[in-house]
Amino acid sequence: MEAVVNDNGPVLPSKGKKRTWIYAKKPSGSFYNARQYVGYSLLLFLFAAPFIKINGNPFVMFNIIERKFSIFGNMFFPQDLHIFVFGTLIILVGIVLFTAIFGRVWCGWTCPQTIFMELVFRRIEYWIEGDWTQQKKLNNGPNTDARAWKKMLKHTIFIAISFLISNIFLSYIIGIDALLKIITDPIDSHIGGLIAIIIFTALFYAVFAFVREIVCTTICPYGRFQGVLLDDQSLTVAYNEERGEPRGKQRKGENDEHKGDCIDCNLCVHVCPTGIDIRNGIQLECVNCTACIDACDAVMEKINKPKRLIGFYSLGQIEGKKGFKKSRVRHIIYAIILCFLVTGFGFMLFNRSLIGGSLLRATGSTYQIREDGTVSNLYTLELINKSGKEIPFELVPEDRKLAIQLVNNVGKLSKDGSAKISFFLIGEKGIFEKYKTDIRVQVVSEGEVVESLKTTFISPSGS
């Protein structure tokens, strides 16, 4: 679907028509001010988070290449996949529940696409080219030097910001230290990193300079799930048709008793960043940015009418269902579910072991009878350090009737490091009644058991 523009401003896209630019009027009002506080706070966090470290680890990092993830300074490795999946599930459930209650507010207030588009790139456009009528006049006017300079300045700034965003985005993947190394080292040392930055820059520039609202109206799948997630209790930005219709201009001396409060000024259409008319009902393209609420409230103040002709209404209110009553029971249930999930995630996060490991018997081996008559089994142990600091350790059998003889002595794990250790478990002949006995080997650091690994010990007693 592609957007078109008529004399009244941006309208819905139409099939078969060539896309014409959507010119959104610069918004203002209480909701817009609140959205700026939220948006710029999130931008500050986005740009600051890669530089924040806890115990030497990044505050947030998603290193897919090396399969290392850092959340709140806690490093996660492939062995912690269950925790990472659980955290992702919480995010998805949170968005679903939030949408079911508040509609698509996520898109208009916290989505990075909307924040960058409306609070960064479009504001630069307003600064350089003026409001929507001036932009339209500039684009439809002759190719003058002033027009060329404005376009060149705008797109140069767009590319520079896209380059900055691509660097920040890459820092979330490889870490800020690796990014700074790419920036400071000779170019030929990090060709791959340079290519990645160029690709990300081109992608962000294309999205924010040209694709724009099509990301929200066509590309992003989230908006298409909205119809499934909403019900009668869901709040969404909507037009109060019962109060507003029939719409029409108000003139002095005319009897306006049979007219609704909507004066058909089309300001709600002009400010819409996705090019829809909110008065046509709930639409897939609406991102609940609330720009139309601010625009309509300003008009209502001027004509001495109550505010919120356009506002947050539940679907039951919009459709005018008889006997409809707002209920908060569902909201409370959703909040309880989310609290349980977050609590479970917190427990898993802060009670995970500092060291991950896998303990295996040597492939194809069985027990060995030693010269002194004792029985030994050979094992291979792989350890990975998840603590974010160097850890000294030793291996101790849980059953004190067994002893450990190391083939290679490691003694400590470096930060984010790993080690592969081979060792024998040795015990007196006949200490176990069974041929195979379940045992545990403990990893002890500074007197504390940080991991306990299960395996089997084979002895000739049961053979």
CORKAJO-V291806 format. One record per pair of residues at least 24 apart in sequence whose ideal C-beta (glycine too) atoms are under 10 Angstrom apart, sorted by the first residue. I is the first residue (numbers start at 1). J is the second residue. D is the distance in whole Angstrom. If there is no record, write none. Layout:
i:j:d
I:J:D
I:J:D
This chain:
i:j:d
1:214:8
1:217:6
1:218:6
1:284:9
1:285:8
2:214:8
2:217:9
2:218:9
2:275:10
3:212:9
3:213:7
3:214:8
3:217:8
3:274:8
3:275:5
3:276:9
3:285:9
4:275:8
5:132:10
5:136:8
5:275:8
6:266:10
6:269:10
7:266:10
8:264:9
8:265:10
8:266:5
8:269:6
8:270:8
8:277:9
9:132:7
9:133:9
9:136:9
9:266:6
9:267:9
9:268:9
9:269:5
9:270:4
9:271:9
9:272:8
9:275:8
9:277:9
10:132:8
10:213:9
10:266:10
10:269:7
10:270:7
10:271:9
10:272:6
10:273:9
10:274:8
10:275:4
10:276:8
10:277:9
11:266:10
11:269:7
11:272:9
11:275:6
11:276:7
11:277:6
11:280:10
12:217:9
12:269:10
12:272:10
12:274:9
12:275:7
12:276:6
12:277:7
12:280:8
12:283:8
12:285:7
13:213:9
13:214:9
13:217:7
13:218:9
13:274:9
13:275:7
13:276:9
13:285:8
19:210:10
19:214:8
20:136:10
20:139:10
20:275:10
21:132:10
21:135:8
21:136:8
21:139:7
21:140:10
21:210:10
21:212:9
21:275:10
22:132:9
22:212:7
22:213:6
22:214:10
22:217:10
22:272:8
22:273:7
22:274:7
22:275:4
22:276:10
23:125:10
23:129:10
23:131:9
23:132:4
23:133:8
23:134:9
23:135:5
23:136:5
23:137:10
23:139:8
23:270:8
23:275:9
24:117:10
24:118:8
24:122:7
24:125:9
24:126:10
24:131:9
24:132:6
24:135:9
24:212:10
24:213:9
24:269:10
24:270:7
24:271:6
24:272:6
24:273:5
24:274:9
24:275:8
24:289:10
24:291:8
25:126:10
25:131:6
25:132:5
25:133:8
25:135:10
25:266:10
25:267:7
25:268:10
25:269:9
25:270:4
25:271:5
25:272:9
25:273:10
25:291:8
25:295:8
26:122:8
26:123:8
26:125:9
26:126:5
26:130:9
26:131:5
26:132:7
26:270:10
26:271:8
26:291:9
27:118:8
27:122:10
27:267:10
27:270:9
27:271:5
27:272:9
27:273:9
27:289:8
27:290:9
27:291:4
27:292:9
27:293:10
27:294:6
27:295:7
28:271:9
28:291:9
28:294:6
28:295:8
28:298:8
29:271:9
29:290:8
29:291:8
29:292:10
29:293:7
29:294:3
29:295:7
29:296:9
29:297:6
29:298:6
30:290:9
30:293:9
30:294:7
30:297:8
30:298:10
30:307:10
31:108:9
31:109:9
31:237:10
31:289:8
31:290:4
31:291:8
31:292:9
31:293:5
31:294:5
31:295:10
31:297:8
31:311:10
31:312:10
32:118:9
32:119:10
32:271:9
32:289:9
32:290:7
32:291:7
32:293:9
32:294:5
32:295:9
33:294:9
34:109:9
34:290:8
34:294:10
35:108:7
35:109:6
35:110:10
35:114:9
35:115:9
35:118:8
35:119:8
35:289:7
35:290:7
35:291:9
35:294:9
36:115:10
36:118:9
36:119:6
36:123:10
38:109:6
38:110:7
38:115:8
38:119:10
39:108:10
39:109:7
39:110:8
39:111:10
39:112:10
39:114:8
39:115:4
39:116:9
39:118:8
39:119:5
39:120:9
40:115:8
40:119:7
40:120:9
41:115:10
42:109:9
42:110:6
42:111:10
42:112:8
42:115:6
42:119:9
43:112:9
43:115:6
43:116:8
43:119:7
43:120:8
46:112:7
46:115:9
46:116:9
46:165:9
46:168:7
46:169:9
46:172:9
47:164:8
47:165:9
47:167:10
47:168:6
47:171:10
48:168:10
49:168:9
49:171:9
49:172:8
49:176:9
50:167:9
50:168:6
50:169:10
50:170:9
50:171:4
50:172:6
50:173:10
50:174:10
50:175:8
50:176:4
50:177:10
50:179:8
51:168:10
51:171:8
51:176:6
52:176:9
53:175:10
53:176:8
53:177:9
53:388:9
54:388:8
55:387:8
55:388:4
55:389:6
55:415:9
56:388:6
56:389:7
56:415:7
56:416:9
57:175:9
57:386:10
57:387:9
57:388:4
57:389:9
57:415:9
57:416:8
58:171:8
58:172:8
58:174:10
58:175:5
58:176:7
58:177:8
58:388:10
59:176:10
60:171:10
60:172:6
61:171:8
61:172:6
61:173:8
61:174:8
61:175:5
61:176:9
61:178:10
62:172:6
62:173:6
62:174:10
62:175:10
63:172:9
63:173:6
63:174:6
63:175:7
63:178:9
64:173:7
64:174:9
65:173:7
65:174:7
65:178:10
66:173:10
66:174:8
66:175:9
66:178:10
66:416:10
68:174:10
68:175:9
68:386:10
68:416:7
70:172:10
70:175:8
70:388:9
70:416:10
71:345:10
71:349:8
72:349:8
72:350:10
73:388:7
74:349:6
74:350:8
74:352:8
74:386:8
74:387:9
74:388:8
75:354:10
75:384:9
75:385:8
75:386:5
75:387:8
75:388:6
75:415:9
75:416:6
76:349:9
76:352:9
76:356:10
76:386:7
77:356:6
77:384:6
77:385:9
77:386:6
77:416:9
77:418:9
78:356:9
78:384:9
79:352:9
79:353:9
79:355:10
79:356:4
79:357:8
79:358:8
79:382:10
79:384:7
79:386:8
80:348:9
80:349:9
80:352:7
80:353:10
80:356:7
80:384:10
80:386:7
82:348:8
82:352:10
83:345:8
83:348:5
83:349:6
83:352:6
86:341:8
86:344:7
86:345:5
86:348:6
86:349:9
87:341:9
87:342:10
87:345:6
87:348:9
87:349:8
89:341:7
89:344:10
89:345:9
90:338:7
90:341:5
90:342:6
90:344:9
90:345:6
91:341:10
93:334:9
93:337:7
93:338:7
93:341:6
93:342:10
94:334:9
94:337:10
94:338:6
94:341:8
94:342:9
95:222:8
95:225:9
95:229:9
96:225:8
96:228:10
96:229:6
96:334:9
96:338:10
97:229:9
97:330:9
97:331:9
97:333:9
97:334:4
97:335:8
97:337:7
97:338:6
97:341:10
98:229:9
98:334:8
98:338:9
99:222:8
99:225:8
99:226:7
99:228:10
99:229:5
99:230:7
99:234:8
99:236:10
99:288:10
100:226:10
100:228:10
100:229:5
100:230:7
100:231:7
100:233:8
100:234:6
100:235:10
100:330:8
100:331:9
100:334:7
101:229:10
101:230:10
101:231:10
101:233:7
101:234:6
101:235:7
101:314:10
101:328:9
101:330:8
101:331:5
101:334:6
101:335:9
102:234:7
102:235:5
102:236:8
102:288:8
102:312:8
102:331:9
103:226:7
103:229:9
103:230:7
103:234:6
103:235:6
103:236:3
103:237:7
103:238:9
103:282:9
103:286:9
103:287:10
103:288:5
103:312:8
103:313:10
103:314:9
103:315:9
104:216:9
104:222:8
104:223:7
104:225:10
104:226:6
104:229:9
104:230:9
104:234:10
104:236:7
104:237:8
104:282:10
104:284:9
104:285:10
104:286:7
104:287:6
104:288:4
104:289:9
105:235:8
105:236:8
105:237:8
105:287:9
105:288:5
105:289:9
105:290:8
105:312:9
106:222:8
106:287:9
106:288:8
107:216:6
107:220:8
107:222:7
107:223:7
107:226:9
107:274:10
107:286:9
107:287:4
107:288:6
107:289:8
108:216:9
108:237:8
108:273:9
108:274:10
108:286:8
108:287:4
108:288:4
108:289:3
108:290:6
108:291:8
109:287:9
109:288:8
109:289:7
109:290:8
111:215:9
111:216:8
111:220:8
111:222:8
111:287:8
111:289:10
112:165:9
112:169:10
113:207:7
113:208:8
113:211:10
113:212:9
113:213:9
113:215:5
113:216:7
113:219:9
113:220:7
113:287:9
114:213:10
114:215:9
114:216:7
114:273:8
114:274:10
114:287:6
114:288:10
114:289:7
116:161:8
116:162:9
116:165:7
116:204:8
116:207:9
116:208:6
117:207:8
117:208:6
117:211:10
117:212:6
117:213:8
117:215:8
117:216:9
117:273:7
118:273:6
118:287:10
118:289:7
118:291:8
120:157:10
120:158:9
120:161:7
120:165:9
120:208:8
121:154:9
121:157:9
121:158:6
121:161:7
121:162:9
121:204:10
121:205:10
121:207:9
121:208:5
121:209:7
121:212:8
122:208:9
122:212:9
122:273:8
124:153:9
124:154:7
124:157:6
124:158:7
124:161:8
124:208:10
125:150:10
125:154:6
125:157:10
125:158:9
125:209:10
127:153:10
127:154:9
127:157:9
128:153:6
128:154:5
128:155:10
128:157:8
129:153:10
129:154:7
131:270:10
132:270:7
132:271:9
133:270:9
154:209:8
155:205:8
155:209:7
158:204:9
158:205:6
158:208:6
158:209:5
158:210:10
159:201:7
159:202:9
159:204:9
159:205:5
159:209:8
160:201:9
160:205:10
161:201:10
161:204:8
161:205:9
161:208:8
162:200:8
162:201:5
162:202:8
162:203:8
162:204:4
162:205:4
162:206:9
162:207:9
162:208:7
162:209:8
163:197:7
163:198:9
163:200:9
163:201:5
163:202:10
163:204:8
163:205:8
164:201:9
164:204:9
165:200:8
165:201:8
165:203:10
165:204:5
165:205:9
165:207:10
165:208:9
166:196:8
166:197:5
166:198:8
166:199:8
166:200:3
166:201:4
166:202:9
166:203:8
166:204:6
166:205:9
167:197:6
167:200:8
167:201:9
168:200:10
169:196:10
169:197:9
169:200:6
169:201:10
169:203:9
169:204:8
170:196:6
170:197:6
170:200:6
173:200:10
212:273:8
212:274:9
213:272:9
213:273:6
213:274:5
213:275:6
213:276:10
213:285:8
213:287:9
214:274:9
215:274:10
216:273:8
216:274:6
216:284:9
216:285:7
216:286:9
216:287:5
216:289:10
217:274:6
217:275:8
217:276:9
217:283:9
217:284:7
217:285:4
217:286:10
217:287:9
218:284:10
218:285:9
220:287:9
222:287:10
223:274:10
223:283:10
223:284:5
223:285:7
223:286:9
223:287:8
224:284:7
226:282:9
226:283:10
226:284:7
226:286:9
226:287:10
226:288:10
227:282:9
227:284:7
230:282:8
230:314:9
230:315:6
231:314:9
231:315:7
231:316:9
231:330:8
232:314:6
232:315:5
232:316:4
232:317:9
232:318:10
232:319:8
232:321:7
232:324:7
232:325:10
232:326:9
232:327:9
232:330:10
233:314:6
233:315:8
233:316:7
233:317:10
233:324:9
233:325:10
233:326:7
233:327:6
233:328:9
233:329:9
233:330:6
233:331:8
234:282:10
234:313:10
234:314:6
234:315:6
234:316:9
234:330:9
235:288:9
235:311:10
235:312:5
235:313:7
235:314:6
235:315:9
235:317:9
235:326:9
235:331:10
236:282:6
236:286:8
236:288:6
236:312:7
236:313:7
236:314:8
236:315:7
236:318:8
237:278:7
237:282:9
237:286:6
237:287:9
237:288:5
237:289:8
237:290:6
237:291:9
237:292:7
237:293:6
237:310:7
237:311:7
237:312:6
237:313:8
238:278:7
238:279:9
238:281:8
238:282:6
238:283:10
238:286:9
238:288:10
238:292:10
238:293:10
238:310:7
238:311:7
238:312:8
238:313:5
238:314:9
238:315:8
238:317:8
238:318:5
238:319:10
239:268:8
239:277:9
239:278:5
239:279:5
239:280:8
239:281:8
239:282:9
239:292:8
239:293:10
239:296:8
239:309:7
239:310:5
239:311:9
239:313:9
239:318:8
240:279:10
240:296:10
240:306:10
240:308:7
240:309:6
240:310:7
240:311:7
240:313:7
240:317:8
240:318:8
241:279:7
241:280:10
241:281:8
241:309:10
241:318:8
241:319:10
241:320:9
242:317:9
242:318:9
242:320:6
243:305:9
243:306:8
243:308:9
243:309:6
244:279:7
244:296:9
244:305:10
244:309:5
244:310:8
245:279:9
247:279:8
247:309:10
250:303:6
250:305:10
256:303:10
260:305:10
260:309:9
261:296:9
261:299:9
261:300:7
261:303:8
261:305:5
261:306:8
261:309:5
262:296:8
262:299:9
262:300:10
262:305:9
262:309:6
262:310:9
263:296:10
263:299:7
263:300:9
263:302:9
263:303:7
263:305:9
263:309:10
265:295:9
265:296:9
265:298:10
265:299:6
265:302:10
265:303:10
266:295:9
267:291:10
267:292:8
267:294:9
267:295:4
267:296:7
267:298:8
267:299:6
268:292:4
268:293:8
268:294:9
268:295:5
268:296:5
268:299:9
268:309:9
268:310:6
269:295:9
270:295:7
271:295:5
271:296:9
278:310:6
279:309:10
279:310:8
281:318:8
281:319:10
282:313:10
282:315:7
282:318:7
282:319:10
288:312:8
352:386:7
353:386:7
353:387:9
353:443:8
353:449:9
353:450:6
353:451:5
353:452:8
354:385:7
354:386:6
354:387:4
354:388:9
354:389:9
354:391:7
354:393:10
354:413:9
354:443:9
354:445:7
354:448:9
354:450:5
354:451:8
355:383:6
355:384:7
355:385:6
355:386:7
355:387:7
355:391:7
355:393:7
355:413:7
355:418:10
355:419:10
355:443:5
355:445:8
355:450:5
355:451:5
355:453:10
356:382:9
356:383:7
356:384:5
356:385:8
356:386:6
356:418:9
356:443:10
356:450:10
356:451:7
356:453:10
357:381:6
357:382:6
357:383:4
357:384:7
357:418:9
357:419:9
357:421:9
357:441:9
357:443:7
357:450:10
357:451:6
357:452:10
357:453:6
358:382:5
358:383:9
358:384:9
358:453:7
358:455:10
359:383:9
359:395:10
359:421:10
359:423:10
359:439:10
359:440:9
359:441:6
359:443:10
359:451:10
359:452:10
359:453:4
359:454:7
359:455:5
360:453:10
360:455:7
361:425:10
361:455:6
361:456:7
361:457:9
361:458:8
362:422:8
362:424:10
365:458:9
366:435:10
366:458:6
366:460:9
366:463:10
367:425:10
367:427:10
367:429:10
367:435:9
367:457:8
367:458:5
367:459:6
367:460:6
367:461:10
367:463:9
368:424:8
368:426:9
368:458:10
369:429:7
369:459:10
369:460:7
370:405:10
370:424:9
370:426:7
370:429:9
372:426:9
372:428:10
372:429:10
373:428:8
373:429:6
373:430:10
374:402:10
374:403:9
374:424:10
374:426:5
374:427:6
374:428:6
374:429:7
374:431:9
375:402:10
375:424:10
375:425:9
375:426:7
375:427:6
375:428:7
375:429:5
375:430:9
375:431:8
375:432:9
375:457:8
375:458:8
375:459:5
375:460:7
375:461:9
376:402:10
376:403:9
376:405:7
376:423:10
376:424:4
376:425:7
376:426:5
376:427:8
376:457:10
376:458:10
376:459:10
377:402:9
377:423:10
377:424:7
377:425:5
377:426:8
377:427:9
377:439:9
377:455:8
377:456:8
377:457:6
377:458:6
377:459:8
378:405:10
378:407:8
378:422:7
378:423:8
378:424:6
378:425:8
379:404:9
379:407:10
379:421:9
379:422:7
379:423:6
379:424:8
379:425:6
379:441:8
379:453:9
379:455:6
379:456:10
379:457:9
380:407:9
380:420:7
380:421:7
380:422:5
380:423:8
381:406:10
381:410:9
381:419:8
381:420:7
381:421:5
381:422:8
381:423:7
381:441:7
381:443:9
381:453:7
381:455:9
382:418:7
382:419:7
382:420:5
382:421:8
383:410:8
383:413:6
383:417:9
383:418:6
383:419:5
383:420:8
383:421:7
383:443:7
383:450:10
383:451:8
383:453:9
384:413:8
384:416:8
384:417:8
384:418:4
384:419:8
385:412:9
385:413:4
385:414:7
385:415:7
385:416:6
385:417:5
385:418:7
385:419:8
385:450:10
386:413:10
386:416:8
386:450:10
386:451:10
387:413:8
387:415:8
387:416:9
387:445:9
387:450:8
388:415:6
388:416:7
389:413:9
389:414:9
389:415:6
389:416:9
390:414:6
390:415:5
390:416:10
390:417:8
391:415:9
391:417:9
391:443:9
391:445:5
391:446:8
391:450:8
392:444:10
392:445:6
392:446:7
393:419:9
393:421:10
393:442:10
393:443:5
393:444:6
393:445:5
393:446:9
393:450:7
393:451:9
394:442:9
394:443:8
394:444:5
394:445:8
394:446:10
395:421:7
395:423:7
395:425:10
395:441:6
395:442:7
395:443:6
395:444:8
395:453:9
396:440:10
396:441:7
396:442:5
396:443:8
396:444:5
396:449:8
396:452:10
397:425:6
397:426:9
397:427:9
397:439:7
397:440:8
397:441:6
397:442:7
397:457:9
398:439:7
398:440:4
398:441:7
398:442:6
398:449:9
398:452:7
398:453:10
398:454:9
399:425:9
399:427:8
399:431:8
399:432:9
399:437:9
399:438:10
399:439:6
399:440:8
399:441:9
399:457:8
401:426:10
401:427:6
401:428:7
401:431:5
401:432:9
401:439:10
401:457:10
402:426:7
402:427:5
402:428:9
402:431:8
402:432:10
402:437:10
402:439:7
402:441:9
402:457:7
403:427:7
403:428:10
404:441:8
412:445:9
413:443:9
413:445:9
425:455:8
425:457:6
425:458:10
426:457:10
427:457:7
427:459:7
428:459:9
429:459:7
429:460:7
429:461:7
430:459:7
430:460:8
430:461:5
431:457:9
431:459:7
431:461:8
432:457:7
432:458:9
432:459:5
432:460:10
432:461:6
432:462:8
433:459:9
433:461:6
433:462:7
434:458:9
434:459:8
434:461:7
434:462:5
435:459:7
435:460:8
435:461:7
435:462:3
435:463:6
436:462:8
437:461:9
437:462:9
